[in-house]
Amino acid sequence: MSFSTKIAEDDEVIGSDGGHVGTVDKVEGNRIKLTKADDPDGSGAHHHFIPLSNVASVENGKVKLTMPAEQAKTMAAATI
């Protein structure tokens, strides 16, 4: 199922454990672009990305992922 049309700017991205991963800047192709303010490496210098294939659900302004928050942050930091 494609969630790309349900994801909106400023939605919160959370892990399967409910932990904060980031905030949606926009959807680009098949991935979610996170705001620079939620840069997992802490520098605030880059956008990071989460593949749409890792989205479990979208509702009430929250994008829930299929993995815990820390795992998602590590993955996002590797996909600058």
Helices and strands as residue ranges (DSSP letters): E 12-14, E 20-28, E 31-34, G 36-38, E 49-51, G 52-54, E 55-59, E 62-65, H 69-77
